[in-house]
Amino acid sequence: MMKRVYIGFVFALCLPLYVQAQDTTPLIGSQAAEPQTELVAQALSDGIYRILVIGDSMAGGLGAGITRMAVDDEGFEVVSRFNESSGLTRPDIYDWASALPKVMEGKNFNAVVVLIGMNDRQDIRTDTATLAFNTPEWIKAYQANIDAIADALKAQNVKVFWLGEPPMGDPTYDADMKTVAAIQKERVTAKGLNFIDTRPLLSASDGSYMDFGPDDTGEMRKLRQRDGVTFFKQGNNKFGQLILAAIKADANGTAPVAPAPVAAAQPTEVVPSSPLFGQSDVSGAVVIADAKEGLAPAKIPDTTLSKNGFVSGSAAEKLFTQGEAAVAPLGRFDDFSYVPPTAN
């Protein structure tokens, strides 16, 4: 009896690895050679597909977004572990390669989402030198740091979804993040892991930075904050929705549906649908409020208008052309004619 239990236990441990080796459909936006998985949750006794999100502060927001998007899906569980100041240039501040085995120990994660790099536009310090950003020496050291995390993840036998940095509002910062993402993509795919380019997902149709677009419900809303970096809650929800869809599609062996492109926002002049009070319309008539029809416009014939567009002799003409304000009716709030009696 004990022998059968032992064999069953070993089979249960090996089954997820067996399932992982079946589907070889590449993930959209990835050049990975790593075999894709079917829904590993089917091979787990509790039926839960566990996702770990790691990285910097942007990963923290994304993890919250994925969690909210998966809250009604009993088949998924999301855990977020992030360090706001972390990156790949300063493992002396936080070393993800060393921390990952402890973070994942005994947790039975099926997938890991990696979003890290927004703090990497800085020099790399070694024992003997300081390497300036984007120099050949810096790139070599940065590649080594990526490899260290990639190797730590591969040792855990989990599906990895490594995300490139999303578009940034500041052009100079955005260019540097493109550099960071390109280096990450080269090393991640070389290690056989999935790399997702988030720029097409979170840009306007012309590829420009987009801070206003459809949220997770399709409603057009502000997605990014004024700093051009941080996502609002609705932005993290949209980001999380896109990544969760990619994970589900990969787990089920289907291609994720790309979101419809959003047209780039163009500054437009707000033109009222009808003239405002006191303004003339295209016919030259001045629009006033008709008391009988609420705010429906009533037009005064041109013949009654003065050369300035006001009714001849009206209080409006005296006010706007001569500066003479009409006397307020007795007792109205702006009637200042009342003089209180003086005390005897």
C-alpha positions as CSV (number, residue, x, y, z in Angstrom):
1,M,0.0,0.0,0.0
2,M,2.8,2.4,0.9
3,K,4.5,1.6,-2.3
4,R,1.5,2.6,-4.3
5,V,1.1,5.9,-2.4
6,Y,4.8,6.6,-3.1
7,I,4.4,5.9,-6.8
8,G,1.3,8.1,-7.0
9,F,3.1,10.9,-5.3
10,V,6.0,10.8,-7.7
11,F,3.7,10.7,-10.6
12,A,1.8,13.8,-9.3
13,L,5.1,15.7,-9.1
14,C,6.2,14.7,-12.6
15,L,2.9,15.2,-14.4
16,P,3.2,19.0,-14.6
17,L,6.6,18.6,-16.2
18,Y,5.2,16.1,-18.7
19,V,2.3,18.3,-19.6
20,Q,4.6,21.2,-20.0
21,A,6.5,19.4,-22.8
22,Q,3.5,18.8,-25.1
23,D,2.5,22.1,-26.7
24,T,5.1,23.9,-28.8
25,T,2.9,26.9,-29.9
26,P,5.0,30.1,-29.5
27,L,3.4,32.9,-27.5
28,I,2.5,36.0,-29.5
29,G,5.3,38.6,-29.4
30,S,7.8,36.0,-28.2
31,Q,10.7,34.3,-30.0
32,A,11.0,31.7,-27.2
33,A,11.9,28.1,-28.0
34,E,10.6,26.9,-24.6
35,P,7.8,24.4,-25.0
36,Q,4.4,25.8,-24.1
37,T,2.1,24.3,-21.5
38,E,-1.5,23.2,-21.4
39,L,-3.5,24.3,-18.4
40,V,-1.3,22.9,-15.6
41,A,-4.1,23.4,-13.2
42,Q,-5.8,20.4,-14.6
43,A,-2.9,18.3,-13.3
44,L,-3.1,19.8,-9.8
45,S,-5.2,18.3,-7.1
46,D,-6.8,21.7,-6.1
47,G,-7.2,22.8,-9.7
48,I,-5.5,26.2,-9.2
49,Y,-3.1,27.8,-11.7
50,R,-0.7,29.9,-9.5
51,I,0.9,33.0,-10.9
52,L,3.8,34.9,-9.3
53,V,4.5,38.5,-10.3
54,I,7.9,39.9,-9.5
55,G,9.8,43.1,-10.2
56,D,9.8,46.8,-9.3
57,S,7.1,49.2,-8.4
58,M,5.5,48.9,-11.8
59,A,5.3,45.2,-11.3
60,G,3.6,45.8,-8.0
61,G,0.8,47.8,-9.8
62,L,0.6,45.1,-12.6
63,G,0.3,42.4,-10.0
64,A,-2.6,44.2,-8.4
65,G,-4.2,44.6,-11.8
66,I,-3.9,40.9,-12.6
67,T,-5.3,40.0,-9.2
68,R,-8.4,42.2,-9.8
69,M,-8.8,40.7,-13.3
70,A,-8.6,37.1,-11.9
71,V,-10.8,37.7,-8.8
72,D,-13.9,36.1,-10.4
73,D,-11.8,33.2,-11.9
74,E,-11.6,30.4,-9.4
75,G,-8.9,28.6,-11.6
76,F,-6.2,31.3,-11.0
77,E,-4.4,32.6,-8.0
78,V,-2.0,35.6,-8.1
79,V,0.8,36.4,-5.7
80,S,2.8,39.7,-6.1
81,R,6.3,40.1,-4.8
82,F,8.0,43.4,-5.7
83,N,10.7,45.7,-4.4
84,E,10.1,49.3,-5.5
85,S,13.8,50.2,-5.8
86,S,14.9,46.9,-7.4
87,G,16.3,46.4,-10.9
88,L,19.0,44.6,-12.7
89,T,21.8,47.2,-12.4
90,R,22.0,47.1,-8.6
91,P,21.8,43.5,-7.2
92,D,23.6,45.0,-4.2
93,I,20.3,46.7,-3.3
94,Y,18.1,43.7,-4.0
95,D,19.4,40.5,-5.6
96,W,16.4,38.8,-7.4
97,A,18.5,35.8,-8.5
98,S,19.4,34.9,-4.9
99,A,15.9,35.8,-3.6
100,L,13.8,33.8,-6.1
101,P,14.4,30.3,-4.7
102,K,13.3,31.5,-1.2
103,V,10.3,33.4,-2.6
104,M,9.1,30.3,-4.6
105,E,10.0,27.6,-2.1
106,G,7.0,25.3,-1.5
107,K,4.5,27.6,-3.3
108,N,3.9,25.4,-6.4
109,F,3.8,28.3,-8.8
110,N,2.9,27.5,-12.4
111,A,4.0,30.8,-14.0
112,V,6.1,33.8,-13.2
113,V,5.5,37.2,-14.6
114,V,8.6,39.4,-14.6
115,L,8.5,43.2,-15.1
116,I,11.7,44.9,-14.1
117,G,13.8,47.6,-15.6
118,M,12.3,51.1,-15.0
119,N,15.2,51.8,-12.5
120,D,17.9,50.4,-14.8
121,R,18.9,53.7,-16.5
122,Q,21.9,54.0,-14.2
123,D,25.5,53.0,-13.9
124,I,26.5,49.5,-12.8
125,R,29.1,49.3,-10.0
126,T,31.6,46.5,-9.9
127,D,34.4,45.8,-7.4
128,T,36.8,47.6,-9.7
129,A,34.9,50.1,-11.8
130,T,31.7,52.0,-12.4
131,L,30.2,51.2,-15.8
132,A,28.3,54.0,-17.6
133,F,24.8,53.3,-18.9
134,N,24.6,51.7,-22.3
135,T,28.4,51.4,-22.9
136,P,29.7,48.1,-24.2
137,E,31.0,47.3,-20.7
138,W,27.6,48.1,-19.1
139,I,25.7,46.0,-21.7
140,K,27.9,43.0,-21.0
141,A,27.4,43.3,-17.2
142,Y,23.7,43.9,-17.7
143,Q,23.3,40.8,-19.8
144,A,25.0,38.8,-17.1
145,N,22.6,40.1,-14.5
146,I,19.6,39.1,-16.7
147,D,21.1,35.6,-17.2
148,A,21.4,35.1,-13.5
149,I,17.7,35.7,-13.0
150,A,16.7,33.7,-16.0
151,D,18.8,30.8,-14.8
152,A,17.2,31.0,-11.3
153,L,13.7,30.9,-12.9
154,K,14.5,28.0,-15.2
155,A,15.7,26.0,-12.2
156,Q,12.2,26.3,-10.8
157,N,10.6,24.5,-13.8
158,V,7.9,27.2,-14.2
159,K,6.5,29.0,-17.2
160,V,8.1,32.5,-17.5
161,F,6.5,35.5,-19.0
162,W,9.1,38.2,-19.1
163,L,7.6,41.6,-20.0
164,G,9.4,44.4,-21.8
165,E,9.0,47.9,-20.4
166,P,5.8,49.7,-21.6
167,P,6.0,53.1,-23.4
168,M,7.0,56.1,-21.3
169,G,5.8,59.7,-21.7
170,D,9.2,61.4,-21.7
171,P,11.0,60.7,-25.1
172,T,14.5,60.5,-23.6
173,Y,13.4,58.1,-20.9
174,D,11.3,56.1,-23.4
175,A,14.4,55.7,-25.7
176,D,16.4,54.4,-22.8
177,M,13.6,51.9,-21.9
178,K,13.6,50.7,-25.5
179,T,17.3,50.0,-25.0
180,V,16.7,48.1,-21.8
181,A,13.9,46.1,-23.3
182,A,15.9,45.1,-26.3
183,I,18.8,43.8,-24.2
184,Q,16.3,41.9,-22.0
185,K,14.6,40.4,-25.0
186,E,17.8,39.2,-26.5
187,R,18.9,37.4,-23.3
188,V,15.5,36.1,-22.3
189,T,14.8,34.5,-25.6
190,A,18.3,33.1,-25.8
191,K,17.5,31.3,-22.5
192,G,14.4,29.8,-24.0
193,L,11.9,31.9,-22.0
194,N,8.9,33.8,-23.2
195,F,9.3,37.6,-23.8
196,I,6.2,39.7,-24.3
197,D,6.7,43.1,-26.0
198,T,4.2,45.3,-24.2
199,R,4.7,48.4,-26.4
200,P,2.2,47.4,-29.1
201,L,-0.3,46.5,-26.4
202,L,-0.1,49.9,-24.6
203,S,0.5,52.3,-27.4
204,A,-1.7,54.3,-29.8
205,S,-2.3,52.9,-33.3
206,D,0.6,55.0,-34.6
207,G,3.0,53.7,-32.0
208,S,3.0,56.8,-29.9
209,Y,2.7,57.0,-26.1
210,M,-0.9,56.6,-24.9
211,D,-2.1,57.8,-21.6
212,F,-5.8,57.8,-22.5
213,G,-7.6,54.7,-23.9
214,P,-10.0,51.9,-23.2
215,D,-9.9,50.4,-19.7
216,D,-10.7,46.7,-18.9
217,T,-14.4,47.4,-19.5
218,G,-13.8,49.2,-22.9
219,E,-14.6,52.6,-21.4
220,M,-12.2,55.4,-22.6
221,R,-10.4,56.6,-19.5
222,K,-7.1,58.1,-18.3
223,L,-4.7,55.2,-17.9
224,R,-1.4,56.8,-17.0
225,Q,-0.5,59.5,-14.5
226,R,1.0,62.9,-15.4
227,D,4.6,61.6,-14.7
228,G,4.3,59.5,-17.9
229,V,5.4,56.4,-16.1
230,T,2.9,55.3,-13.4
231,F,-0.4,53.6,-14.2
232,F,-3.7,54.6,-12.6
233,K,-5.7,51.8,-11.1
234,Q,-7.8,51.5,-14.3
235,G,-4.5,51.4,-16.3
236,N,-3.2,48.6,-14.2
237,N,-6.5,46.8,-14.7
238,K,-6.1,47.1,-18.4
239,F,-2.4,46.0,-18.3
240,G,-3.3,43.1,-16.1
241,Q,-6.2,42.1,-18.3
242,L,-3.9,41.9,-21.3
243,I,-1.2,39.8,-19.5
244,L,-3.8,37.5,-17.9
245,A,-5.3,36.9,-21.4
246,A,-1.8,36.0,-22.8
247,I,-1.2,33.6,-19.9
248,K,-4.6,31.9,-20.4
249,A,-4.1,31.7,-24.1
250,D,-0.7,30.1,-23.6
251,A,-2.0,27.7,-21.0
252,N,-4.8,26.6,-23.3
253,G,-2.6,26.4,-26.4
254,T,-4.4,29.2,-28.2
255,A,-3.3,32.5,-29.7
256,P,-4.3,35.5,-27.6
257,V,-6.5,38.1,-29.3
258,A,-4.6,41.3,-29.9
259,P,-6.5,44.4,-28.6
260,A,-7.9,46.8,-31.2
261,P,-5.5,49.7,-31.8
262,V,-6.4,53.0,-30.3
263,A,-6.2,56.1,-32.4
264,A,-3.6,58.7,-31.2
265,A,-5.2,61.5,-29.3
266,Q,-5.3,64.7,-31.2
267,P,-5.8,68.1,-29.6
268,T,-9.2,69.4,-30.8
269,E,-11.0,72.7,-30.2
270,V,-14.2,72.2,-28.2
271,V,-17.0,73.6,-30.4
272,P,-20.4,74.1,-28.7
273,S,-23.3,72.4,-30.5
274,S,-25.3,75.7,-30.3
275,P,-24.4,79.3,-29.6
276,L,-24.0,80.4,-26.0
277,F,-26.2,83.0,-24.4
278,G,-25.4,86.4,-25.9
279,Q,-23.6,84.9,-28.9
280,S,-24.8,85.1,-32.5
281,D,-25.3,82.0,-34.6
282,V,-24.5,81.6,-38.3
283,S,-27.6,83.6,-39.2
284,G,-26.5,86.6,-37.1
285,A,-29.3,86.2,-34.6
286,V,-28.5,86.4,-30.9
287,V,-29.5,83.4,-28.8
288,I,-31.3,84.0,-25.5
289,A,-33.1,81.7,-23.1
290,D,-36.8,81.3,-23.8
291,A,-38.6,81.1,-20.5
292,K,-41.4,79.0,-22.0
293,E,-39.0,76.4,-23.4
294,G,-36.4,76.2,-20.7
295,L,-33.0,76.4,-22.4
296,A,-34.3,76.2,-25.9
297,P,-33.0,79.1,-28.0
298,A,-35.3,81.9,-29.1
299,K,-34.1,84.2,-31.8
300,I,-34.6,87.9,-32.1
301,P,-35.0,89.2,-35.7
302,D,-32.0,91.0,-37.0
303,T,-34.0,94.2,-37.5
304,T,-34.2,94.7,-33.7
305,L,-30.5,94.5,-33.1
306,S,-28.1,97.3,-32.8
307,K,-24.8,97.4,-34.7
308,N,-23.1,95.7,-31.8
309,G,-25.6,92.8,-31.9
310,F,-27.7,93.8,-28.9
311,V,-31.4,94.9,-28.8
312,S,-31.5,98.6,-29.2
313,G,-32.0,100.4,-25.9
314,S,-31.8,97.1,-23.9
315,A,-30.1,96.7,-20.6
316,A,-27.6,94.4,-22.3
317,E,-26.6,97.1,-24.8
318,K,-26.1,99.6,-22.0
319,L,-24.0,97.2,-19.9
320,F,-21.7,95.8,-22.7
321,T,-21.3,98.9,-24.8
322,Q,-21.7,101.8,-22.3
323,G,-20.8,100.2,-19.0
324,E,-24.1,101.2,-17.5
325,A,-25.5,98.5,-15.2
326,A,-29.3,98.4,-14.7
327,V,-30.6,99.3,-11.3
328,A,-31.4,96.2,-9.3
329,P,-35.0,95.8,-8.3
330,L,-35.9,96.8,-4.8
331,G,-35.1,93.9,-2.4
332,R,-33.0,91.8,-4.7
333,F,-29.7,90.5,-3.3
334,D,-27.7,93.0,-5.3
335,D,-29.9,96.0,-4.3
336,F,-27.7,98.2,-2.2
337,S,-30.1,101.1,-2.0
338,Y,-31.3,100.2,1.4
339,V,-29.8,102.3,4.2
340,P,-30.3,101.0,7.7
341,P,-31.6,103.5,10.3
342,T,-29.1,105.0,12.6
343,A,-29.4,104.5,16.3
344,N,-30.6,107.6,18.3
